[in-house]
Amino acid sequence: MTDLKYTTTNFIVLDRLKDITDFVNAASRFEKHKGDILLSQGKQVVEATSLLGVLSLDTSKGATVSYPNDLEEFYNFITPFISEE
């Protein structure tokens, strides 16, 4: 994981299996940021590229995704999943 000075966070809800797999696939497309896209819920933090890690969270209740500011394409993908906490 790289040292990030600037990180964007959004609260997202993924309530369908297809949404979860699409999310993991989107995060996986940014290999230079491997380990920099994280999904957290409570005390649990997982890499967004790990399908098993993401499935270990109850994303239907929402989770926080953190990613580098320069990933505008990733932000555009997750926009439909952004929700109020």
Helices and strands as residue ranges (DSSP letters): E 7-12, H 17-28, G 31-33, E 38-41, E 44-47, H 51-55, G 59-61, E 63-68, H 72-78, G 79-81
